[in-house]
Amino acid sequence: MAHSVTAEQSLPTEQSIDHILNWCGVLLDCETHRENFFSRPTGQQIFYWMYAGPTQLVNINRRGTSGSVEIEAIQVRDEDYQWAVDVFDTLDYYLEPEFVLINDINQADLRLWGTSGHNLISETSTLFGFATPFNADEKGYVDVVVNVEAGNLSGVTADFAPENTNTALHEIGHALGLSHPGVYGKDLPNWELYDSEDTIMSYNKPEDGIHAGFYSEGDILALQEIWGAEGSYKAPPQSESKGSGGSTPENNDIEFIYAIAGKGKLKGNTKHSTNYIFDGLDVFGKKVLTKSLSSSPAQATP
């Protein structure tokens, strides 16, 4: 359980991706969280689903076998649907999992819901959204809930919805294992060391008063700590009899990993493997991630 920061544990004054991996090893076993998805027959695929039906009441279990909350699910707008697809496509570019959109809720690992303010807005409080990463082990899926009505009340136009965008990114971040900024297992979402341009997991707005519209470099690097960078996951060795080519070192290259993981081809470029160059520092003091394509032809079959 999270605990208070004591005088002996004063708050750091420098940013670190460890601050948004604050749940790992305390509230959430991030390695187990990853393997709950990666160890299945579908390999490194994570299936996501969005509610596109008529308005209806749905019960969402917030954690374990208790804490159920009734939400009023609303149909996702076409533009929000496409926005979510673009988000997962971008995460797919940086992270090892392959995010796959599906239409069957029963096959989904991530279930995305837009809602009205029913049970989420009261006279004294507003819950902009929530996610249920702690259900992944027991339930086999994680729900991501975005209170669209709350975002709309904060000021939205057809082309500009910073609150809803921020909430969706924030809750997807939770679903994938990121915490609010914090230390020693304690959540500090309003920690003045951060705003949403530093990490989407912060509640604080930047100086211009408008939340950031995507994950920061630090967010991506933290997600890579949990899920691995694209092409980095070492699939378990397979036997010679299954035609895997064995587990010899020469087969532990990126093309081989993709082939036995069932991906079929490299993302971004079907003729080259993807390498990454870290050059310069971001706001977390971590090296900046940039993409580079090697000249080695990929061997995976399309």
C-alpha positions as CSV (number, residue, x, y, z in Angstrom):
1,M,0.0,0.0,0.0
2,A,1.2,3.5,-0.7
3,H,2.5,5.4,2.3
4,S,3.3,9.0,3.3
5,V,6.6,10.8,2.4
6,T,8.5,11.3,5.6
7,A,10.9,14.0,6.5
8,E,13.7,11.5,5.9
9,Q,12.3,10.9,2.5
10,S,12.1,14.4,1.1
11,L,10.9,14.9,-2.4
12,P,13.4,14.8,-5.2
13,T,14.1,18.1,-7.0
14,E,15.0,16.5,-10.4
15,Q,12.6,14.7,-12.7
16,S,13.0,11.0,-13.5
17,I,11.0,8.4,-15.3
18,D,11.1,6.4,-12.1
19,H,8.5,8.9,-10.7
20,I,5.9,7.6,-13.2
21,L,6.9,4.0,-12.7
22,N,6.1,4.6,-9.1
23,W,3.5,1.8,-9.0
24,C,5.9,-0.9,-10.2
25,G,6.9,-3.2,-7.4
26,V,4.6,-1.4,-4.9
27,L,1.0,-1.4,-6.2
28,L,1.6,-3.3,-9.4
29,D,4.0,-5.9,-10.5
30,C,4.9,-4.4,-13.9
31,E,6.7,-7.5,-15.1
32,T,3.7,-9.7,-14.4
33,H,1.5,-7.0,-15.9
34,R,3.4,-7.3,-19.1
35,E,3.6,-11.1,-19.1
36,N,-0.2,-11.3,-18.5
37,F,-0.4,-10.1,-22.1
38,F,2.8,-11.4,-23.7
39,S,2.5,-15.0,-22.4
40,R,-0.8,-15.7,-24.3
41,P,-1.1,-17.5,-27.6
42,T,-1.5,-14.1,-29.3
43,G,2.1,-13.2,-28.3
44,Q,2.9,-9.5,-28.2
45,Q,-0.5,-8.4,-29.6
46,I,-2.7,-6.3,-27.4
47,F,-6.3,-6.1,-28.6
48,Y,-8.2,-2.9,-27.9
49,W,-11.9,-2.2,-28.4
50,M,-14.0,1.0,-28.3
51,Y,-17.7,1.2,-27.3
52,A,-19.7,2.3,-30.4
53,G,-23.2,1.3,-29.5
54,P,-26.2,3.2,-28.2
55,T,-26.3,4.9,-24.9
56,Q,-26.7,2.4,-22.1
57,L,-25.8,1.7,-18.5
58,V,-22.8,-0.6,-17.9
59,N,-21.2,-1.8,-14.6
60,I,-17.4,-1.5,-14.5
61,N,-15.4,-3.3,-11.9
62,R,-12.8,-0.8,-10.7
63,R,-10.6,-3.3,-8.9
64,G,-10.7,-7.0,-8.1
65,T,-14.1,-8.3,-7.0
66,S,-15.2,-5.1,-5.4
67,G,-15.6,-1.4,-6.3
68,S,-18.1,-1.8,-9.1
69,V,-19.4,1.5,-10.6
70,E,-22.3,2.0,-13.0
71,I,-21.4,4.2,-15.9
72,E,-23.6,5.5,-18.8
73,A,-21.7,4.5,-21.9
74,I,-22.1,6.7,-25.0
75,Q,-21.3,6.0,-28.6
76,V,-17.8,7.1,-29.6
77,R,-17.7,9.8,-32.2
78,D,-16.1,9.1,-35.6
79,E,-13.3,11.7,-35.0
80,D,-12.6,10.3,-31.5
81,Y,-12.5,6.7,-32.9
82,Q,-9.9,7.8,-35.5
83,W,-7.9,9.7,-32.9
84,A,-7.7,6.6,-30.7
85,V,-6.5,4.5,-33.6
86,D,-3.8,7.1,-34.3
87,V,-2.7,7.0,-30.7
88,F,-2.3,3.3,-30.6
89,D,-0.6,3.3,-34.0
90,T,1.9,5.8,-32.6
91,L,2.5,3.7,-29.4
92,D,2.9,0.7,-31.7
93,Y,5.8,2.5,-33.4
94,Y,7.7,2.9,-30.1
95,L,6.7,-0.1,-28.0
96,E,7.1,-3.8,-28.4
97,P,3.4,-4.7,-28.3
98,E,1.4,-4.7,-31.5
99,F,-1.9,-2.8,-30.7
100,V,-4.7,-4.3,-32.7
101,L,-8.2,-2.8,-33.0
102,I,-11.0,-5.4,-32.8
103,N,-14.8,-5.3,-32.7
104,D,-15.4,-8.1,-30.2
105,I,-15.4,-6.9,-26.6
106,N,-14.9,-10.5,-25.4
107,Q,-11.5,-10.7,-27.1
108,A,-10.4,-7.3,-25.9
109,D,-7.4,-6.6,-23.6
110,L,-8.2,-2.9,-23.4
111,R,-11.8,-1.8,-23.3
112,L,-12.3,1.9,-24.0
113,W,-15.5,3.6,-22.9
114,G,-16.7,7.2,-23.4
115,T,-19.4,8.2,-20.8
116,S,-21.8,10.8,-19.7
117,G,-21.4,12.2,-16.2
118,H,-23.8,9.6,-14.7
119,N,-22.3,8.6,-11.3
120,L,-19.1,10.5,-12.2
121,I,-20.2,14.1,-11.7
122,S,-21.8,15.3,-8.4
123,E,-22.3,18.6,-6.8
124,T,-19.1,18.2,-4.9
125,S,-16.8,16.3,-7.2
126,T,-16.0,15.3,-10.8
127,L,-14.3,12.1,-11.9
128,F,-12.8,12.8,-15.3
129,G,-12.0,9.1,-15.9
130,F,-10.4,6.0,-14.5
131,A,-8.6,2.8,-15.6
132,T,-8.4,-0.6,-14.0
133,P,-4.8,-2.0,-14.6
134,F,-5.1,-4.0,-11.4
135,N,-7.8,-6.1,-13.0
136,A,-5.5,-7.4,-15.8
137,D,-4.4,-10.5,-13.9
138,E,-7.8,-11.5,-12.5
139,K,-10.1,-10.4,-15.2
140,G,-7.9,-10.7,-18.3
141,Y,-8.7,-7.2,-19.4
142,V,-8.4,-3.5,-18.4
143,D,-11.2,-0.9,-18.7
144,V,-10.4,2.7,-19.7
145,V,-13.2,5.1,-18.9
146,V,-13.3,8.8,-20.1
147,N,-16.0,11.0,-18.7
148,V,-16.7,12.9,-22.0
149,E,-19.3,15.1,-20.4
150,A,-16.9,16.4,-17.8
151,G,-14.4,17.3,-20.6
152,N,-17.2,19.0,-22.5
153,L,-18.1,21.1,-19.5
154,S,-14.4,22.3,-19.4
155,G,-14.7,23.8,-22.8
156,V,-14.7,21.8,-26.1
157,T,-15.2,22.5,-29.8
158,A,-15.5,20.1,-32.6
159,D,-11.8,20.3,-33.3
160,F,-10.4,21.1,-29.9
161,A,-11.0,18.9,-26.8
162,P,-7.9,19.2,-24.6
163,E,-9.5,17.9,-21.4
164,N,-10.9,14.8,-23.0
165,T,-7.7,14.2,-24.9
166,N,-5.7,14.5,-21.8
167,T,-8.0,12.2,-19.8
168,A,-7.9,9.5,-22.5
169,L,-4.1,9.6,-22.8
170,H,-3.7,9.7,-19.0
171,E,-6.0,6.7,-18.4
172,I,-4.4,4.7,-21.2
173,G,-1.1,5.4,-19.5
174,H,-2.5,3.9,-16.3
175,A,-3.9,0.9,-18.2
176,L,-0.4,0.3,-19.5
177,G,1.2,0.6,-16.0
178,L,2.2,4.2,-15.6
179,S,1.5,5.9,-12.3
180,H,0.9,9.5,-11.4
181,P,4.2,11.2,-10.6
182,G,5.3,10.1,-7.1
183,V,7.9,8.5,-4.9
184,Y,8.1,5.7,-2.4
185,G,4.8,4.2,-3.7
186,K,2.9,7.4,-2.9
187,D,0.9,9.1,-5.7
188,L,1.6,12.9,-6.1
189,P,-0.5,13.8,-9.1
190,N,-0.3,17.6,-8.2
191,W,3.5,17.5,-7.6
192,E,4.8,20.9,-8.7
193,L,7.9,19.3,-10.2
194,Y,5.7,18.2,-13.1
195,D,3.0,19.4,-15.5
196,S,1.3,17.5,-18.3
197,E,4.0,18.6,-20.8
198,D,6.6,16.8,-18.7
199,T,4.3,13.8,-18.3
200,I,0.8,13.2,-19.3
201,M,0.3,11.5,-15.9
202,S,0.5,14.8,-14.1
203,Y,-2.7,16.7,-13.1
204,N,-1.0,20.1,-13.5
205,K,-1.5,22.2,-16.6
206,P,1.5,23.9,-18.2
207,E,1.9,27.7,-18.2
208,D,-0.4,28.2,-21.1
209,G,-3.3,26.5,-19.2
210,I,-3.8,23.8,-21.9
211,H,-3.0,20.2,-21.2
212,A,-0.4,18.5,-23.4
213,G,-1.9,16.6,-26.4
214,F,0.3,13.6,-26.3
215,Y,2.8,11.5,-24.3
216,S,6.2,13.2,-23.5
217,E,9.5,11.6,-24.3
218,G,9.7,10.6,-20.6
219,D,6.3,8.9,-20.9
220,I,7.5,6.9,-23.9
221,L,10.7,5.9,-22.2
222,A,8.8,4.8,-19.0
223,L,6.4,2.7,-21.1
224,Q,9.5,1.1,-22.8
225,E,10.7,0.2,-19.3
226,I,7.6,-1.9,-18.9
227,W,6.8,-3.1,-22.4
228,G,10.2,-2.9,-24.2
229,A,11.1,-0.8,-27.2
230,E,9.9,-2.0,-30.6
231,G,11.6,-5.3,-31.5
232,S,13.3,-5.8,-28.1
233,Y,11.2,-8.6,-26.6
234,K,13.0,-12.0,-26.6
235,A,10.4,-14.6,-27.3
236,P,10.9,-17.9,-25.4
237,P,13.1,-20.5,-27.2
238,Q,11.2,-22.9,-29.4
239,S,12.2,-26.5,-30.3
240,E,13.9,-27.4,-33.5
241,S,11.1,-29.8,-34.3
242,K,8.7,-26.9,-34.7
243,G,10.8,-25.3,-37.3
244,S,11.7,-22.3,-35.2
245,G,15.4,-22.4,-36.0
246,G,16.2,-23.1,-32.4
247,S,17.4,-20.6,-29.9
248,T,21.0,-20.1,-31.2
249,P,22.4,-16.6,-30.8
250,E,22.4,-16.0,-34.5
251,N,18.6,-16.3,-34.4
252,N,18.1,-13.8,-31.6
253,D,18.1,-10.9,-34.0
254,I,15.2,-8.6,-34.6
255,E,13.9,-10.3,-37.7
256,F,13.8,-13.7,-36.0
257,I,12.1,-12.3,-33.0
258,Y,9.4,-10.8,-35.1
259,A,8.9,-14.0,-37.1
260,I,8.5,-16.3,-34.1
261,A,6.3,-13.8,-32.3
262,G,3.9,-14.1,-35.2
263,K,4.1,-10.4,-36.3
264,G,5.1,-11.4,-39.9
265,K,6.9,-8.2,-40.8
266,L,8.6,-5.2,-39.3
267,K,6.4,-2.2,-38.6
268,G,7.3,1.1,-40.2
269,N,9.4,-0.4,-43.0
270,T,9.1,-4.0,-44.4
271,K,12.6,-4.0,-45.9
272,H,14.7,-2.8,-43.0
273,S,15.0,-3.6,-39.3
274,T,14.5,-0.8,-36.9
275,N,17.3,0.6,-34.7
276,Y,17.1,3.4,-32.2
277,I,19.6,6.2,-31.5
278,F,19.5,8.1,-28.2
279,D,21.1,11.5,-28.6
280,G,20.7,14.5,-26.4
281,L,18.7,14.9,-23.2
282,D,15.0,15.4,-22.6
283,V,13.3,17.2,-19.7
284,F,13.8,14.1,-17.6
285,G,17.5,14.2,-18.1
286,K,17.2,11.0,-20.1
287,K,18.5,10.6,-23.6
288,V,16.1,11.6,-26.4
289,L,14.7,8.8,-28.5
290,T,15.0,9.2,-32.3
291,K,14.3,6.6,-35.0
292,S,16.9,5.3,-37.4
293,L,16.6,2.6,-40.0
294,S,19.5,0.2,-40.6
295,S,20.5,-1.1,-44.0
296,S,20.1,-4.7,-43.1
297,P,17.2,-6.3,-45.1
298,A,14.6,-8.0,-42.9
299,Q,14.1,-11.7,-43.3
300,A,10.6,-12.0,-41.9
301,T,7.9,-13.0,-44.3
302,P,5.0,-10.6,-45.0
